[in-house]
Amino acid sequence: MSPSLGDMEPAEAESVYFNEYPPPKALPKHEALARAFIDLHVEANRRVVLVTSGGTTVPLEAQTVRFIDNFSAGTRGATSAEYFLQQGYAVIFLHRQYSLLPYSRHYSHSTNCFLDFMDEAPPVPGAPNQDHGSIVVRDEYQDQMRDVLRKYRYAKQNNRLLLLPFTTVAEYMFELRSMAKLMRPLGPNALFYLAAAVSDFFIPRSRMAEHKIQSSELPPEFQGGGAVEDSAVGGEDEIYTGENEAKPASQKKLVINLDPVPKFLHRLVDGWAPDGSMVVSFKLETDPTLLVYKARTALQRYSHHLVIGNLLSTRKWEVVFITPDPPHERWIRVPKARRSKSISGVEDQVGLAEIKKGEKAANSETS
Ligand code: 9Z3
């Protein structure tokens, strides 16, 4: 049995992992866009943050019909990106395709569907078309929408926001590595803010079925095209028929065997990212007793600047900042009275004051 990526040194795991996959088709285009974007902001001596956002998928088949996903909507990433822009950063927004985006996130869901903000004005007397009026924003939303629109336009017209999508965890890894290396000319003006929910487990390409996994037995002449030898999915000995006596014998039980995704934060901090840059990662847990321990362990293991811990159930209202320097652990909470009013939660409270503090510390460490 070949060794698991988790047992290898980070640099070796990197080369094994990236050699297994073809780079994403969009990568050359994304790299060209990012290069131009970064050059522009290096020239202006502007800070650039790479914000990662949304969930990564783990495909079960190479020609993917099914995949494992996670809950992340991209609220944290999209909201934080707006605050970075407001603070004068240029933002590379590496996000899960179709997840929330800065600015448009305000009008994206059924609870805040953009159509509910619109109205049809009465036709203007004397205008050629008397059967319809113009589409306008309803009076009560004018101020809020104008404000969002102005910020969005400003970011767009001044080239402050670059949107780059990914879908799978492999695509995410390729994009993260490329972006970090491209950001090297930025030196201490580079910041990494890793809010994407990255899958911890995946099926290595070599053990992935090529075609759609079949749920029922195929005649012998069709066998061999789907699951591969030593497959992570539905090997012959993994077909269960006896689990439930009432179940027809032709129904297979799908057994999925996943490997740990290599911890590339190590490579980002020690290899890919520019010297003097700041790295902020997130830690998500559901068990409150584990959160601080896991966040602290991540900070010690990867020696970066800040881990922001959050619990699935309270992530909109509280986060914990784990830092190498005192106070080491600091909770930030949205006061109860303000919770229902803010869909973006702690970002609205914290702003970027904390990140800025950490940034100063990171810069003084390197100067
Ligand atoms: C987070 O913890 C983010 O805050 C959330 C945001 C995903 C909870 P939403 O998108 O949720 O606003 O709905 N991200 C998790 C980061 C993560 O997966 N970290 C990995 C790890 O801790 C790699 S750095 O191992």
Residues whose N, C-alpha, C, O or C-beta is under 5 A from the ligand:
A	BS01	9Z3	G54 F71 S72 A73 G74 T75 R76 L194 A195 A196 A197 V198 S281 F282 K283 L284 N310 R315
